[in-house]
Amino acid sequence: MKTKYFVTLAVAASAVLGGCKKSFLETQPTAFTTPEQLGAAAAQDPKLLNGSISGLYTTMFSTQVGGTTGHDDFGQKGIDIYTDMLQSDMVLAGVTYGWYSNLAKYVATPNFTVNENYIPFRYYYRQVFGANTIIDILGGTNATPTTAGNKVTMGQAKAMRAYGYFYLSQLYAPSYGDGTAKILPIYKTADPNSANQPKSTAKDVWDLMIADLNDAITLLNGYTRASKDQVDQNVAKGLLAYVLAARGTTADWAQVVTLTQDLMNAYPKTAKTYYVYDGSNIATAGFNKVTTPSWIWGVDLTLAQGLNLVSWWGQVDQFTYSYTWAGDPKTIDRGLYDAIRADDSRKAQFAAPTVQYKLQPINKFFAPARTSGGTRYVEMDYVYMRADEFYLLNAEAKARAGQDAAARTALSAYLSDRIADVSYVNALGGQALLDEIYLQTRIELWGEGKAYLALKRGKFTVKRGSNHLFEAGNSFTYNDPKLTFSIPQQEVLNNPNLNK
């Protein structure tokens, strides 16, 4: 019973106490263990740290982890919907209940008082705080663990801290080219008595993320995880590839080529039997199984976790009993749908514009029963990262490094089992090639929260299709304030050092 008690507290400390220091924390919390108490307990039983790191992973799919009771507050996949809405490839096609309507209208992001700005900030700083708690217990950022178990735990914690800061940097900074621009507070300790921090420069944020992920890659070398919800060396490599691509120096792109090639060697791209339902492959299709060979990072959801209405599946899937089924469908942007070639098998992921469930992703994402509104309790899995992201990023990195021929080869090889005739790629170069890679990234990763990252690193412009309820036909640049979240009112009011 004693061990179980401390594990529960460890998970709670990681999953619940996180926030941006005094902005979101009581300075003397009484309901949970402190890092010092947890460290003392872990010294007696090192397995307790496993409970802490598990708490970080549990936070990724739990409801209300962004500090609200909203039905759009459910961890990473909730924020994936936010970014897909802002990037505009995901259309809010009905407003019966109104979740996401302020994002779709582009009125939420400029208003620092609303929950849409608060939820991601709170969620990612919770992850940072939970990771810092573990790092503190293991001796701090500059410590080098000596036991194999502690090396793995430190590697996972540093990767998760970088994960938190990476998404914060994408969501709350309009661009990243100016290393002197002040964007976010940095916290390297979970000590509740440490001072609120001012915004640090983009350079300092990137330096921390890169250092953490390089450490993680080293510390996780040789580690075999028990399940895909855990961070291993490949997940850390994937995160580092995204961080470097977002900064985008010549040296960064060269390293992205290497990192993505490593991941391509480790994981296959998603085969057709997994990426589109054709009436005969129900056992493999649906993007609902963490066992899919191309999935690098994801979580095996079970009925015991209790997800239903408030979940990614509830918000996106026509076959889950929740919001899409009840009147707030999520569809593909009509302009993007029209841009998918007729000989591209991925076009069949979406219902045609003229049939029932028009433009919904009914053959990409679905509850296996495939009965409209028929699945109430979620046991379909969540994907956080899959190999295809890095096949496409590999082509992008080569193109941005001026290696157009190599980029064309990589892109053609990737598309060869998706598009019947890929010969058109041979004529592409320069910006036209980058535009095509971006288009294929949007098509392949629709609904997975990745197009927003590609929009920002490529400095593209959004043009909304004709089926948007709001701002249809209008264009927005990647650095338009409407596409970037505002640091929330709670942080502005409670952190007097924020803008020093």
VOGU-3710 file (C-alpha; in Angstrom, 3 decimals, decimal comma):
1> mktkyfvtla> 0,000/0,000/0,000  2,821/2,409/0,761  4,354/1,975/-2,694  0,992/2,382/-4,382  0,352/5,558/-2,382  3,583/7,196/-3,462  3,146/6,190/-7,114  -0,265/7,808/-7,117  1,211/10,967/-5,669  4,001/10,901/-8,212
11> vaasavlggc> 1,559/10,715/-11,084  -0,586/13,422/-9,557  2,400/15,680/-9,065  3,381/15,336/-12,691  -0,083/15,556/-14,200  -1,757/18,112/-11,976  0,729/20,504/-10,438  2,220/21,734/-13,687  1,854/25,279/-14,900  3,920/28,344/-15,535
21> kksfletqpt> 5,312/28,767/-12,037  3,396/31,157/-9,781  1,047/32,031/-12,596  -0,574/28,633/-12,260  0,722/27,226/-8,972  0,165/27,787/-5,309  3,596/28,435/-3,829  2,984/25,957/-1,017  0,739/23,218/-2,417  -0,765/21,001/0,257
31> afttpeqlga> -2,674/18,351/-1,688  0,347/16,729/-3,387  3,940/15,787/-2,760  6,700/18,327/-3,323  9,694/17,485/-5,523  11,773/17,144/-2,346  9,320/14,642/-0,830  9,120/12,728/-4,056  12,900/12,709/-4,374  13,285/11,296/-0,882
41> aaaqdpklln> 10,746/8,593/-1,643  12,394/7,791/-4,985  15,746/7,372/-3,234  14,142/4,529/-1,259  12,306/3,082/-4,261  13,603/4,204/-7,693  10,533/2,693/-9,373  8,550/5,675/-8,124  10,081/7,818/-10,861  8,381/5,554/-13,375
51> gsisglyttm> 5,094/6,761/-11,937  6,139/10,358/-12,455  7,097/9,900/-16,093  3,908/7,912/-16,682  2,020/10,906/-15,341  3,417/13,057/-18,133  2,198/10,598/-20,731  -1,218/10,312/-19,093  -1,548/14,099/-19,169  -1,226/13,994/-22,938
61> fstqvggttg> -4,690/12,450/-23,360  -6,524/13,425/-20,172  -9,448/15,835/-20,061  -9,284/19,242/-18,343  -5,464/19,276/-18,343  -5,584/22,771/-19,791  -7,224/23,997/-16,606  -10,821/24,241/-17,846  -13,946/22,118/-18,028  -14,334/22,845/-21,740
71> hddfgqkgid> -15,105/20,054/-24,152  -12,126/21,180/-26,226  -9,690/20,612/-23,345  -8,206/17,122/-23,647  -4,453/17,335/-24,064  -2,336/17,061/-27,172  -5,063/15,966/-29,556  -7,277/18,825/-28,440  -4,547/21,261/-29,378  -4,059/19,432/-32,670
81> iytdmlqsdm> -7,632/20,430/-33,530  -6,868/24,028/-32,519  -3,918/24,209/-34,898  -5,723/22,427/-37,727  -8,524/24,987/-37,407  -6,101/27,920/-37,475  -4,171/26,502/-40,415  -7,631/26,108/-42,041  -7,323/22,688/-43,676  -9,845/21,514/-41,073
91> vlagvtygwy> -13,199/23,233/-41,497  -15,770/23,701/-38,767  -18,781/22,889/-40,934  -21,495/23,381/-38,314  -21,993/25,399/-35,135  -24,842/23,639/-33,367  -22,819/23,574/-30,141  -20,157/26,131/-30,987  -16,926/24,509/-29,830  -14,089/25,946/-31,938
101> snlakyvatp> -16,297/28,616/-33,519  -14,190/31,483/-32,134  -11,047/29,828/-33,475  -12,680/29,297/-36,861  -13,667/32,973/-36,900  -10,093/33,988/-35,948  -11,438/36,035/-33,030  -10,079/33,888/-30,191  -6,328/34,174/-30,757  -6,089/37,998/-30,443
111> nftvnenyip> -8,122/37,948/-27,195  -5,867/37,023/-24,275  -8,842/36,617/-21,913  -10,373/33,530/-23,560  -9,777/29,863/-22,826  -8,481/29,088/-26,294  -5,278/30,963/-25,384  -5,160/29,626/-21,836  -5,579/25,896/-22,535  -2,399/25,296/-24,593
121> fryyyrqvfg> -0,291/27,548/-22,371  -1,408/25,771/-19,221  -1,130/22,314/-20,742  2,410/22,684/-22,081  3,744/24,411/-18,984  2,256/21,562/-16,945  4,357/19,233/-19,046  7,401/21,439/-18,468  6,782/21,521/-14,718  6,273/17,760/-14,526
131> antiidilgg> 9,458/17,160/-16,508  11,365/19,627/-14,315  10,161/17,812/-11,210  11,782/14,613/-12,468  14,926/16,389/-13,645  15,283/18,069/-10,228  14,988/14,718/-8,468  17,730/13,302/-10,677  20,107/16,143/-9,827  19,089/18,956/-12,144
141> tnatpttagn> 19,588/19,901/-15,778  23,364/19,495/-15,722  23,429/16,189/-13,858  24,475/12,929/-15,521  22,648/9,919/-14,058  24,751/6,855/-13,362  22,231/4,011/-13,334  20,620/2,666/-16,489  17,126/3,293/-15,172  17,827/6,882/-14,206
151> kvtmgqakam> 19,445/7,573/-17,573  16,247/6,500/-19,312  14,064/8,532/-16,968  16,224/11,636/-17,380  16,216/11,189/-21,156  12,444/10,922/-21,259  11,997/13,924/-18,953  14,312/16,116/-21,042  12,535/15,080/-24,230  9,174/15,928/-22,669
161> raygyfylsq> 10,456/19,316/-21,495  11,600/20,041/-25,035  8,246/18,816/-26,368  6,483/21,348/-24,133  8,709/24,235/-25,153  8,560/23,304/-28,832  4,793/23,545/-29,008  4,806/26,711/-26,916  7,294/28,239/-29,349  5,121/27,300/-32,317
171> lyapsygdgt> 1,830/28,450/-30,846  2,888/31,651/-29,048  5,564/33,126/-31,332  4,703/34,401/-34,820  8,107/33,569/-36,304  11,520/32,290/-35,279  14,063/33,949/-37,552  15,024/36,655/-35,072  17,050/35,026/-32,335  16,822/38,153/-30,179
181> akilpiykta> 13,008/38,251/-30,132  11,693/37,531/-26,628  9,023/34,856/-26,804  8,576/32,683/-23,674  9,607/32,315/-20,034  12,091/29,483/-19,488  11,961/27,338/-16,354  14,605/24,689/-15,666  13,444/23,786/-12,169  10,160/22,894/-10,500
191> dpnsanqpks> 11,096/24,723/-7,287  7,897/26,660/-6,387  10,005/29,250/-4,562  11,931/30,259/-7,665  11,056/33,610/-9,171  8,678/34,147/-12,041  10,797/34,414/-15,155  10,697/37,044/-17,910  10,432/36,073/-21,540  13,625/34,598/-22,934
201> takdvwdlmi> 14,871/35,074/-26,465  14,051/32,659/-29,250  17,742/31,714/-29,311  17,699/30,747/-25,645  14,509/28,694/-26,078  15,965/26,877/-29,090  19,293/26,291/-27,352  17,498/24,658/-24,411  15,313/22,459/-26,621  18,246/21,307/-28,731
211> adlndaitll> 20,419/20,593/-25,690  17,608/18,649/-24,009  16,903/16,568/-27,106  20,550/15,825/-27,815  20,906/14,690/-24,190  17,756/12,600/-24,540  19,014/10,893/-27,692  22,238/9,969/-25,896  20,543/8,849/-22,671  17,937/6,753/-24,490
221> ngytraskdq> 20,443/4,928/-26,661  19,717/1,187/-26,460  16,462/1,638/-24,535  13,516/-0,513/-25,623  10,219/0,857/-24,399  7,321/-1,258/-23,153  4,667/0,647/-25,121  4,425/3,358/-27,771  3,098/5,989/-25,371  6,628/6,258/-23,944
231> vdqnvakgll> 9,393/8,399/-25,401  12,304/6,453/-26,837  15,301/7,534/-28,888  13,286/7,658/-32,120  10,663/9,952/-30,604  13,448/12,228/-29,378  14,976/12,239/-32,870  11,613/13,151/-34,352  11,179/16,034/-31,933  14,713/17,270/-32,651
241> ayvlaargtt> 14,014/17,151/-36,388  10,986/19,400/-35,865  12,894/21,812/-33,628  15,761/22,178/-36,092  13,425/22,509/-39,076  11,539/25,300/-37,334  14,789/27,241/-36,874  15,927/26,333/-40,376  19,590/27,255/-40,710  21,665/25,557/-43,399
251> adwaqvvtlt> 23,295/23,365/-40,757  19,887/22,591/-39,251  18,523/21,306/-42,559  21,565/19,083/-43,037  20,968/17,546/-39,617  17,241/17,149/-40,356  18,159/15,062/-43,407  20,181/12,725/-41,177  17,580/12,497/-38,411  14,711/11,840/-40,794
261> qdlmnaypkt> 16,723/9,205/-42,644  17,278/7,427/-39,314  13,534/7,379/-38,727  12,824/6,203/-42,276  15,240/3,329/-41,676  13,450/2,440/-38,438  9,792/2,713/-39,535  7,900/2,066/-42,783  5,568/4,608/-44,308  1,868/3,967/-43,780
271> aktyyvydgs> 0,583/1,431/-46,287  -2,723/1,818/-48,133  -4,384/-0,908/-46,107  -3,946/1,364/-43,076  -4,553/4,835/-44,503  -7,844/4,442/-46,383  -10,911/2,253/-45,880  -12,005/0,489/-49,052  -14,825/-1,650/-47,678  -12,700/-4,737/-47,071
281> niatagfnkv> -9,911/-3,663/-44,710  -11,800/-2,787/-41,520  -9,244/-4,720/-39,455  -6,410/-2,358/-40,382  -7,893/0,954/-41,569  -9,246/3,798/-39,435  -6,126/5,353/-37,889  -7,329/3,865/-34,622  -4,656/1,294/-33,719  -1,372/2,091/-32,012
291> ttpswiwgvd> -0,010/-1,189/-33,383  0,050/0,315/-36,889  3,669/-0,285/-38,003  4,263/3,331/-39,070  3,182/4,850/-35,747  6,214/6,067/-33,809  4,435/7,653/-30,820  0,858/7,101/-29,720  -1,308/5,763/-26,935  -3,388/2,621/-26,588
301> ltlaqglnlv> -6,688/3,940/-25,249  -8,965/1,573/-23,338  -12,422/1,826/-21,809  -10,770/2,132/-18,399  -9,541/5,612/-19,313  -13,122/6,797/-19,593  -12,936/8,980/-22,706  -16,191/9,608/-24,554  -17,821/12,902/-25,537  -14,771/14,950/-24,574
311> swwgqvdqft> -12,115/13,503/-26,840  -10,503/13,929/-30,234  -12,642/11,118/-31,569  -15,771/12,771/-30,224  -14,920/16,047/-31,900  -13,825/14,673/-35,305  -15,381/11,273/-35,985  -18,875/10,889/-37,475  -19,154/7,394/-36,015  -18,490/8,456/-32,409
321> ysytwagdpk> -21,416/9,655/-30,307  -20,441/13,259/-29,804  -20,150/16,627/-31,511  -19,397/15,812/-35,147  -22,313/13,377/-35,219  -24,608/15,809/-33,365  -24,148/18,850/-35,580  -20,588/20,236/-35,528  -18,902/18,225/-38,308  -15,233/18,702/-39,146
331> tidrglydai> -14,411/18,504/-42,843  -11,520/19,007/-45,211  -11,086/22,443/-46,789  -12,676/22,350/-50,254  -9,646/23,934/-51,888  -7,380/21,253/-50,425  -9,789/18,490/-51,433  -9,868/19,796/-54,990  -6,063/19,899/-55,026  -5,843/16,147/-54,338
341> raddsrkaqf> -5,220/14,512/-57,714  -7,889/12,228/-59,130  -5,362/9,369/-59,245  -4,440/9,836/-55,565  -5,841/7,030/-53,399  -5,963/9,366/-50,385  -8,833/11,312/-51,957  -11,071/8,408/-50,939  -10,336/9,168/-47,273  -12,988/11,884/-47,537
351> aaptvqyklq> -16,646/11,705/-48,513  -17,214/13,408/-51,854  -18,772/16,907/-51,787  -22,045/15,621/-53,255  -22,777/12,679/-50,927  -23,767/12,121/-47,297  -21,168/13,355/-44,774  -19,700/15,505/-47,527  -15,968/16,129/-47,147  -15,811/14,414/-43,731
361> pinkffapar> -12,820/12,061/-43,204  -15,065/9,007/-42,850  -12,590/6,651/-44,544  -9,484/7,935/-42,761  -10,530/8,212/-39,111  -13,379/6,116/-37,745  -14,666/3,993/-34,902  -14,559/0,404/-36,207  -18,306/-0,167/-35,882  -18,837/2,529/-38,544
371> tsggtryvem> -22,320/3,307/-37,280  -23,154/7,019/-37,275  -23,066/8,166/-33,658  -22,906/4,553/-32,569  -19,690/4,472/-30,484  -20,038/6,267/-27,152  -16,965/5,176/-25,210  -13,581/5,639/-26,816  -11,140/2,784/-27,170  -9,757/3,936/-30,507
381> dyvymradef> -6,131/4,991/-30,133  -4,403/8,367/-30,524  -1,453/8,951/-32,839  1,079/11,633/-31,874  3,831/10,926/-34,409  4,143/8,630/-37,413  6,876/7,838/-39,858  5,237/9,591/-42,818  5,929/12,963/-41,216  9,630/12,322/-41,612
391> yllnaeakar> 9,530/10,892/-45,118  7,966/14,203/-46,159  10,239/16,288/-43,920  13,234/14,490/-45,452  12,168/15,677/-48,901  11,554/19,184/-47,554  14,963/19,339/-45,868  16,718/18,313/-49,071  14,804/20,934/-51,052  15,617/23,661/-48,517
401> agqdaaarta> 19,262/22,645/-48,632  19,229/23,251/-52,399  19,289/19,535/-53,246  16,336/19,613/-55,634  17,173/16,362/-57,420  17,455/14,459/-54,154  14,237/16,076/-52,918  12,379/15,066/-56,075  13,617/11,509/-55,687  12,511/11,392/-52,058
411> lsaylsdria> 9,093/12,870/-52,790  8,460/10,625/-55,806  9,442/7,534/-53,823  7,097/8,510/-51,035  4,141/9,213/-53,332  4,664/6,212/-55,609  2,080/4,042/-53,841  -0,339/6,917/-53,305  -0,491/8,606/-56,717  -0,687/6,517/-59,887
421> dvsyvnalgg> 1,530/8,819/-61,959  4,192/10,772/-60,083  6,090/11,844/-63,192  4,898/15,440/-62,719  7,321/15,750/-59,794  10,256/15,564/-62,225  9,469/19,043/-63,564  9,462/20,720/-60,140  12,240/22,770/-58,608  12,831/25,695/-56,267
431> qalldeiylq> 9,709/27,179/-54,712  7,405/25,037/-56,874  8,986/21,936/-55,364  8,649/23,294/-51,833  5,025/24,170/-52,539  4,335/20,614/-53,686  5,992/19,108/-50,605  3,866/21,391/-48,433  0,731/20,346/-50,331  1,551/16,670/-49,913
441> trielwgegk> 2,256/17,226/-46,207  -1,190/18,812/-45,825  -2,877/15,959/-47,674  -1,048/13,130/-45,925  -1,284/14,527/-42,408  -4,778/16,051/-42,553  -6,361/16,082/-39,109  -3,141/15,159/-37,289  -2,069/18,623/-36,118  1,059/18,824/-38,270
451> aylalkrgkf> 0,069/21,190/-41,106  0,281/24,224/-38,778  3,922/23,392/-38,046  4,633/23,143/-41,780  2,798/26,425/-42,438  4,967/28,313/-39,987  8,344/26,817/-40,811  7,701/27,316/-44,526  6,293/30,830/-44,079  3,303/30,006/-46,257
461> tvkrgsnhlf> -0,013/31,814/-46,649  -3,397/30,313/-45,754  -6,235/30,665/-48,255  -9,567/29,409/-47,011  -11,733/27,326/-49,299  -15,325/28,020/-50,271  -16,826/25,682/-47,656  -15,626/27,626/-44,611  -18,425/29,205/-42,607  -16,150/32,123/-41,748
471> eagnsftynd> -13,566/34,041/-43,798  -14,206/31,857/-46,868  -11,879/32,784/-49,721  -9,713/35,052/-47,576  -5,959/34,710/-47,197  -3,734/35,032/-44,125  0,035/35,003/-43,859  1,791/32,578/-41,513  2,710/35,442/-39,141  -0,697/37,086/-39,072
481> pkltfsipqq> -1,549/37,627/-35,378  -4,779/35,717/-35,948  -2,761/32,538/-36,530  -0,743/32,805/-33,312  -2,026/32,437/-29,766  -1,767/35,237/-27,212  -0,067/34,664/-23,868  -3,116/34,356/-21,607  -4,386/36,946/-19,206  -3,604/34,801/-16,155
491> evlnnpnlnk> 0,089/34,778/-16,999  0,183/38,467/-17,862  -1,466/39,399/-14,545  0,359/36,932/-12,309  3,886/37,179/-13,708  5,153/40,741/-13,080  8,488/39,843/-14,671  7,026/38,625/-17,957  8,013/41,595/-20,098  11,129/42,757/-18,283
//
